[in-house]
Amino acid sequence: MRLLRGLLGALLWIVASLLGLVAVVLCITVILLPIGIPLLGLARRLLGRSVRLMLPAEVAHPVKEMGKKGRDAPKAGRKKAKQAKKNIKGAAEKGRKLTRKQRRKLG
């Protein structure tokens, strides 16, 4: 599947490059300028699509791939938050004990 996507992307890249070249030639001739500008935009979009076809899915669509892989992320985040809360609570208790000891020594 990946090889097929790569080949399709390469073929689309060649077609988009040729279409862009034709569009530039049409833009040079002032009479055909209204046809050349939309063709240039189409060539640009085709080049972008061809590059996305050649890239891996994680790079081409990072938000979609993160949505697939990150479904368990909220649960893991809640666990980490609870653990951090425990750590902070423990540190606060240790700090209180230390200040009580120091007050007793001074007083």
C-alpha positions as CSV (number, residue, x, y, z in Angstrom):
1,M,0.0,0.0,0.0
2,R,2.8,2.4,0.9
3,L,4.6,1.6,-2.4
4,L,1.4,2.3,-4.3
5,R,0.9,5.6,-2.6
6,G,4.5,6.6,-3.3
7,L,4.2,5.7,-7.0
8,L,0.9,7.6,-7.2
9,G,2.4,10.6,-5.5
10,A,5.4,10.6,-7.9
11,L,3.1,10.4,-10.9
12,L,0.9,13.2,-9.6
13,W,4.0,15.2,-8.9
14,I,5.1,14.9,-12.6
15,V,1.6,15.8,-13.9
16,A,1.5,18.8,-11.5
17,S,4.9,20.0,-12.6
18,L,4.0,19.8,-16.3
19,L,0.7,21.5,-15.6
20,G,2.5,24.3,-13.8
21,L,4.9,24.7,-16.7
22,V,2.0,25.0,-19.1
23,A,0.3,27.5,-16.7
24,V,3.5,29.7,-16.6
25,V,3.7,29.7,-20.4
26,L,0.0,30.7,-20.5
27,C,0.6,33.5,-18.0
28,I,3.4,34.9,-20.1
29,T,1.1,35.4,-23.0
30,V,-1.1,38.2,-21.8
31,I,-4.2,37.1,-23.8
32,L,-4.3,33.7,-22.1
33,L,-3.6,35.1,-18.6
34,P,-7.2,34.4,-17.3
35,I,-6.6,30.7,-18.1
36,G,-3.1,30.5,-16.8
37,I,-3.7,31.8,-13.3
38,P,-6.4,29.2,-12.3
39,L,-4.2,26.5,-13.8
40,L,-1.3,27.7,-11.7
41,G,-3.4,27.4,-8.6
42,L,-4.5,23.9,-9.6
43,A,-0.9,22.9,-10.2
44,R,0.0,24.2,-6.7
45,R,-2.7,22.1,-5.1
46,L,-1.8,19.0,-7.0
47,L,1.9,19.4,-5.9
48,G,0.8,19.7,-2.3
49,R,-1.4,16.6,-2.6
50,S,1.4,14.6,-4.3
51,V,3.8,15.5,-1.5
52,R,1.3,14.4,1.1
53,L,0.8,11.1,-0.7
54,M,4.6,10.4,-0.6
55,L,4.9,11.3,3.1
56,P,4.1,8.8,5.9
57,A,0.6,9.2,7.4
58,E,2.0,10.6,10.7
59,V,3.7,13.5,8.9
60,A,1.0,14.1,6.3
61,H,-1.9,14.2,8.8
62,P,-0.5,14.7,12.4
63,V,-3.8,15.7,13.9
64,K,-5.7,12.6,12.6
65,E,-3.0,10.3,13.6
66,M,-2.8,11.8,17.1
67,G,-6.5,11.4,17.4
68,K,-6.1,7.7,16.7
69,K,-3.2,7.1,19.0
70,G,-4.2,9.6,21.7
71,R,-7.5,8.1,22.8
72,D,-6.0,6.8,26.1
73,A,-4.2,10.1,26.7
74,P,-6.8,11.6,29.1
75,K,-6.7,8.5,31.3
76,A,-2.9,8.7,31.5
77,G,-3.1,12.4,32.2
78,R,-5.5,11.9,35.1
79,K,-3.2,9.3,36.6
80,K,-0.3,11.6,36.4
81,A,-2.3,14.4,37.9
82,K,-3.3,12.3,40.9
83,Q,0.3,11.2,41.4
84,A,1.5,14.8,41.3
85,K,-1.1,15.8,43.8
86,K,0.1,13.0,46.2
87,N,3.7,14.1,45.8
88,I,2.8,17.8,46.5
89,K,0.7,16.7,49.5
90,G,3.6,14.6,50.9
91,A,6.1,17.5,50.4
92,A,3.8,19.9,52.2
93,E,3.5,17.6,55.2
94,K,7.3,17.1,55.4
95,G,7.7,20.9,55.2
96,R,5.3,21.4,58.1
97,K,7.0,18.8,60.2
98,L,10.4,20.4,59.6
99,T,9.2,23.9,60.6
100,R,7.6,22.5,63.8
101,K,11.0,20.9,64.7
102,Q,12.9,24.1,64.0
103,R,10.4,26.1,66.1
104,R,10.8,23.7,69.0
105,K,14.6,24.0,68.8
106,L,14.5,27.8,68.8
107,G,11.7,28.3,71.3
